[in-house]
């Protein structure tokens, strides 16, 4: 995809916002770009129309908060993962979404979901330290990927479609061969993890994973400088790895944000990176240009942000907020 017309993160502004009445946890824009799906602190998923904000609730799938969402590349199916350990498949290609299948998938919370580039596979990760691969057509479990020692927070299929990345609480990123289900490499993101012996907590982790369009770079988001984890004192951090060598090539920081965590991130069309950061310093969209390690721009958001997802047009970013709002930020001047 080329750089969208009018693209200028320096002109980023909130273009629309809608309130669903419950604190949000996650959000995903479906591939056609007409709707954004929102998981909340409750069992309901909300489908918001980007044109006018019309809200259609999806109910009956979960008995808990919804922590993770993913869609197939053709926009036909939505997957949701909850604190009930369940993955629910929803038919969303029709005018009225409906429930297709429920799968008891993990012991404890489902933290992360991702679909493969060809739409045939779904990956899930959770608090049971497990990564699982599912066949989307049937819901059949194909692989159990063991090896993580901490909760699995993030997943990303690489552009080749042959490998999967998974990131955990302890700052370990593992690469998996999808044909065999075997681990074929690891990335050291331990800078994103903090062990605090006095407060007896493991803190941080790989909260977001993203790959560049050509697959040459992998970005992992989270926190560092966690001097007081339970007091929420930490700074946002993004590590950028060379995909081939698995070495860190850039360490991205945000000056002046003394209480923040990167909850998700994405590569933009010009190779820059956008990340959603939140903490008692406030909510932000942070932007880093290629080849620079300090954020060159930031957009202050009105409320703490818990997740973000890039619209297929590459010009808009959806953010899910604690105050129950879904906000749509436009990375260009003007309103359309």
N, C-alpha and C positions, 0 to 999 in steps of 0.2 A: 504494500500500500504506500502510495506517495504521501507527501506532506499535505494535509487538508488545506483548502483555501482559507486564508485568514488566520491560520494557526499562529498563536502568539501567547504562550503561557504567561508572559508578563502582563497580559490584559485579562487574565482569568477573573471571572466574576460569577456569583451565583445567579443563574438565569431562571430557576424555578425551585419551589419547595412545597412539599405536601406532608401533612401530619396524619399518621395512622392511629394515633392515640395510645400507643404502647412503645416503650423503649426498643429501639432497633438493635440487632446484633450483626446482621449481614445483609448484603444486597448483591444481585446479579442482573445485568441487562441482558435480555435474550438476543440472539444473533441478528434478528431482523431490526432491532433497535426501536421497537414500538412500545415495549413494556419493560418495567424493572420490577423484579421480584424481591421482596423484603422478608427476612426472618426476624422475629421479635422475641422478647422475653415472655413467651407464651406459645401455645400450640398452633396458632394461625399463621399462615403465610399470606402476605398482601401483594396483589398484582396491581401496580400503578401504571396507568396509561401515560406515556410521556407527553402526548398531545394535550391532555387536559387534566391529568391527575386522578381520573376516575379509578376508584379502588374496588377491586373484586377479591374477596377473601377466599383462600383455599383452606378448607377445614377437613377434619376427620383423619388426618394422617399421623399426627404426633400427640403424645401425652406430656410434652415438655417444651422447653425453649427450643427454637430452631437455630443451630449454630453454623450451618454450612449449606451452601446452594451451588448447583452447577447445572448447565444446560448442554444438550447435545448440539453439535455445530449446525445442524439443520433447523434448530429451533423447535423440534417436535416434542422433546421431553425435558422436563425439569426434575432434578433430583434434590431432595432435601435431607439433611442429617440432623438428628436431634439429641438432646440429653438423655433420651430414652434408649439410646443405642440403635435406633432404627434408621434405615434409609427408606424414603418413600419416593416412588416414581409417579410423576404427574404428566398426563397428556396435556400439552399446552399449545399444540398446533391448531386446535379448533377454537371457535369463538369463546366457548365456556370451558375452562380447564376442568379436568376430572382426574380422580385418583386411579392409577393403574395397578400399583403393586406396593406392598409393604414387605420389607426384609429386616429381620432381626440380625443386625450386622456386626455390632461390637458390644463388648462388655463395658458399659459406661458411655460417656459422651462421644458422639461422632463430631470430630473437630474440623475435618477438612474433606472436601470432595473435589474431583476434577474429572473431566471427560477427555478422551483421546482426540487427536486431530481428525481422525476418520469417524468418530462417533461410536465405534464398536465397543469401547471399553470405558468403564467407570472405575476410578480409584477412590478409596476411602481410607481415612486415618482417624485414630481416636485416642482416648485416654488409656486404653488397654495396651498401648505401645505398638499396636498392630497396623500394618498397611495391607489392604485387601484389594484384589482386582476382580471386577465383575463384568460379565457379558451383558451389554445393555439390552440386547434383543430378548433375552430370556430371564435375566436376573440371576443367572447361575454364577456361583463363585468359582473363579478360575485359579487364583493364586492367593496364598497367605504368605506375606513377605515379613519375615521376622528379623530382628536385629536391633531395632531401636530400644534404647534403655529409658526413654522418657516419652511423655505424651507427644503424639504426632499432631502438629499444629498446621502444617502447610504441605501442599502437593502441587506439582506442575508437570504435565507431559512436555517433553522436549519436542521441538518442531519436526524432527525426523519421524516422530510417531512410534519409534522403536524403544524408547527409554522413558522412565518416570523418575522424577526427583521427589524426595520426601524430607521434610525438616522437622526437628523435634525440640523439646524443651531444653535439652542439654547442649544445643548448638551443633548437632550432628546432621549433615545433609547426606543422604544416601542416593545413589543412582542404581536403578534396577533395569535389567533386561526384560522386556515384557514378554518375549517369546518363551523364556525359560523360567522367569520368576526369580532369577538369581541377582544378587548384588554384584555390581561391576565397578564400583568406585565410591569413594566418599570425599566430601568437602568439609574442611574444618571451619565451621562458623562458631567456634566456642567463644569468640569475642562477644557474641550475643547472649551468652549465658552467665548468670551470676549465682554463686553459692554463698549464702550468708549463714555462717555457723551460729552467730549470736541470736538470729531470729528464726533459725531452723527452717529456712525456705530455699528452694531452688527457684530462680527468678529469671524471666526473660524468655529466650528461645527464638527459634526461627518462625516469626509470626507471619511472614509473607515470602513467597517465592515467585520470581518472574524470569522469563527468558527473553532475550532479544529476538527480533523477527528472524534473523538468520541463524539463531541458535548458538552464536559464538560466545555470548556473555550470559551469565546467570547472576541475578541479584537476589540477595536475602536480606530481609528487614527485621528489625527488632530494637534492642536497646543496649546501651553500655553506661559506664560510670554510675552503676547502681549503688550509691553509697548508703541509701536507706530504702530498701525495697518496699517495706510495709508502709513507709511514709511517701511512697511514690516518687522518690528522688532518683531519676535516671534520665538519660538523654537519648534521643532517637539516633539510630545508626543503620546504615545500609552497607553491606559488603558486596562487592562486585567481583565475580570469579571469571577466569578464563575457562570456558567449557572444556577445552581439550586438555589443558595442563592441570586443571582443578586448583590453581593457585589464585590467591586474592590479588587483583590488579588495581583496585581502587577501594578506598574506605571513605564513605560519604557521611558527613556530619552536618549539623544545623546549629550554628552559633546562637547562643542566647536562650535556647529552649532547655531549661534545667529540669523539667518534669514532662517527659514525653516518651512514647513508644511508637514505633512504626507498626501499624496493624495490617497494612497491605500496600502493595506497590505495583507499578507497571512501567514498561518501556513505552515511550511515545514515538510517533512517526519519525521524528528527527534524531532518534537515538538517545534523547534525554530520558530521565527517570522522574516519575511523579510518585510520591508516597503520601499516605494518610497517616498523620501523627496525632496522638492525643495524650493528654495528661493534665495535671493541674495547671500547667502553663497555658492550656487551651487546646483547641483543635486546629489543625493546619493541613493544607496541601503544600508539600515541599517539592521543589523542583531543582534538579541537578543537570547541568549541561554535560555532554560527553567530554571527558578529559579533565573535568574539574571535580574537586573533592568537597567544596563548600557549597551549600545550596545558594543558587543565584537569585531565587525568588521564592516567596511563600505567600500563600493566601490564608489569612486568618478566617476560620469558620466560626459561626455563632454559638456552637455547642460542641462538646466532646464527640469525636467521630470514632466509630467502631469498625468500619469496613469501607472499602471503596471498590469500584469496578469501572473500567474504561468502556465507554459506549463504542459500538462498532465503527462509528464515523470518525473516531480518533480525536474528536473536538470537544467531547463532553465527558465529564467524570461524575458518576453517581456516588454519593456518600451516605452511609447509614448512621444515624445519630441517636444519642442517649435520650434526647428530648422527644423522640417519636417522629422526627422529620426525616424524610428522604430529600436530600438536596442535590440539585443538578448544576454543576459548575461548567461554564463554557470557557474553553481555552482560546478565546479570541475576542476581539472588540465586537460591539453590537449585540443584538439579542436573538438573532435567527441563525 
